[in-house]
């Protein structure tokens, strides 16, 4: 494989495959963001409540809260399952987006490498911070917010830059 190949110079068929993959991946990423908003309201209090839990709901209030996500504390097995599935899937997402993005010709140099490597670092920081927040110090919620925001920004930038080059950039002459 020629590592100097650029997305814009790929054959039409492989472009269609990559565009289809990136659109599907984008749908998954934005659905994940919607789920985060739904379960945490994108607030530090919502994140803490989602992992540490809130007061138990009485049976009298049960009907009013049926359409809201339950905020029960995460136990060790919940944290292990959540961490295992998310860290593994985030590694694959970061790897696949990073490999595709590597071949873009729009963003180059150190910024390109930062955008490719950073999601791996943020994944480790985010999920480590969730454990610390859950079991030791709730102030780590701010590190969770910072690292996960940076992770999603990198993913979105890589996604849209790659899509832009695949769809709109013209082949360069050899």
PyMOL commands that set and color helices and strands:
alter all, ss='L'
color gray80, all
select helices_A, chain A and resi 7-9+12-40+44-52+59-61+63-65+76-102+109-135+138-168
alter helices_A, ss='H'
color red, helices_A
deselect
rebuild
show_as cartoon
